[in-house]
Amino acid sequence: DGTGSAHTIGEDVIAASATRPAAEPAVPVGPGDDLGIRHTGGTTGIPKGILSLHGPYRSVFDIPFGDARPDGEQARFLAATSLAHLAGLLSDLTLHHGGSVVLQRSFDPGDVLAAIERERITDLWVLPPLLYRLLDHPALADTDLSSLRRVSYGGCASSPSRIREALKAFGPVLVSGYGMSEAQNIAILGPHEHDRTGHGGQIPVGRPLPGVEVQIRAADGTVLPAGGRGGIHVRSATIMAGYWKRPDLTARVLRDGWLDTGDIGYLDADGYLYLADRLKDLIIVVGGHVHPTEVEEVLLTHPAIAQCAVYGVRDDQQAEHVHAAVVPAPGQRPTLEDVRAFVTAHKGRIYAPEALHLLDAIPLTAVGKPDKKRLREALTR
């Protein structure tokens, strides 16, 4: 785990494996057999159990792994986030293709930077909030990052300005991955595609992978043309079998082989996918709909703000209000009046937060996403 410490939770796996035969176990497994239950990130609510099958999971291993590597170089992946989520799959892929995996017990930006240099890490996976913590760490400028070949990011919306900052810091190694536990990987944006922008300077999350179909649909189910913003629907061989013991939830999102991702976005004329927000994250206010990620992008350009999370809070009349949790930049203390004026000038009055919460750090879920459920609960304590 990178600490060298020993734990006595159970039998030591490495020691136990030494007494087992090297041959594969004689256990018949078919593509339609259950593989496991993986839970959603739980960013805004209770995590749901996702039933996965052997066939769809196995198909992921047939996709070419890695790029832009010198001849003979094997990947060295640093797993610094939960193995129960994407870091576990990426670890399996790395080992399957002959590479090595370095494990860290938790994500500490200083420890991650030290491990990249010490272990000559080639591959790293981070969610955008964790990428921002690396960018803001004082050790970044003095860390040898020359071994990096691929810094993959995704899992939640990212800030275009901060991604451009990361491109300068890490070089042309950033890879955007858009996917979800219910569908695995959906789209990828390579290092040399990050100069493409959409509405408001937004960076696409990528183009759909081979074998993955993406449609943008209006609320009535109509498929929208290029540029039309609506719900993102996906069809592929890697779609989940369903939610564990929740046929009601499964029926809501799976119809005729198509998965309703719950995300909102659009496709441009060249087939690049842009992500606006999750449908359930929309804040319905008087005068229109507020996409939290659009407000977060504006706030991150404010000189007094280092990190932020925007979310909706309902009052006792069930009316929604825009709240912003903010980590101030060093030596700064932004006020609600200043933030409201800044957002109003850049986006309009309905986007301006009605409440400002100054924090030392934005709380994150176990997989590294902003924990907006926890932020809302903090208001009722």
Sequence and secondary structure as in RCSB ss.txt:
>XXXX:A:sequence
DGTGSAHTIGEDVIAASATRPAAEPAVPVGPGDDLGIRHTGGTTGIPKGILSLHGPYRSVFDIPFGDARPDGEQA
RFLAATSLAHLAGLLSDLTLHHGGSVVLQRSFDPGDVLAAIERERITDLWVLPPLLYRLLDHPALADTDLSSLRR
VSYGGCASSPSRIREALKAFGPVLVSGYGMSEAQNIAILGPHEHDRTGHGGQIPVGRPLPGVEVQIRAADGTVLP
AGGRGGIHVRSATIMAGYWKRPDLTARVLRDGWLDTGDIGYLDADGYLYLADRLKDLIIVVGGHVHPTEVEEVLL
THPAIAQCAVYGVRDDQQAEHVHAAVVPAPGQRPTLEDVRAFVTAHKGRIYAPEALHLLDAIPLTAVGKPDKKRL
REALTR
>XXXX:A:secstr
  S     SSS HHHHHTTS SS       TTSEEEEEE   SSS   EEEEEHHHHHHHTTS    S  TT   
EEEE S TTTHHHHHHHHHHHTT EEEE SS  HHHHHHHHHHHT  EEEE HHHHHHHHH TTGGGS  TT  E
EEEESS   HHHHHHHHHHH TTEEEEEEETTTEEEEEE GGGTT   GGG    BEE TT EEEEE TTS B  
TT  EEEEEE TT  SEETT HHHHHHHEETTEEEEEEEEEE TTS EEEEEEGGG EEETTEEE HHHHHHHHT
TSTTEEEEEEEEEE TTS EEEEEEEEE TT    HHHHHHHHHHHT GGGS SEEEE SS  B TTSSB HHHH
HHHTT 
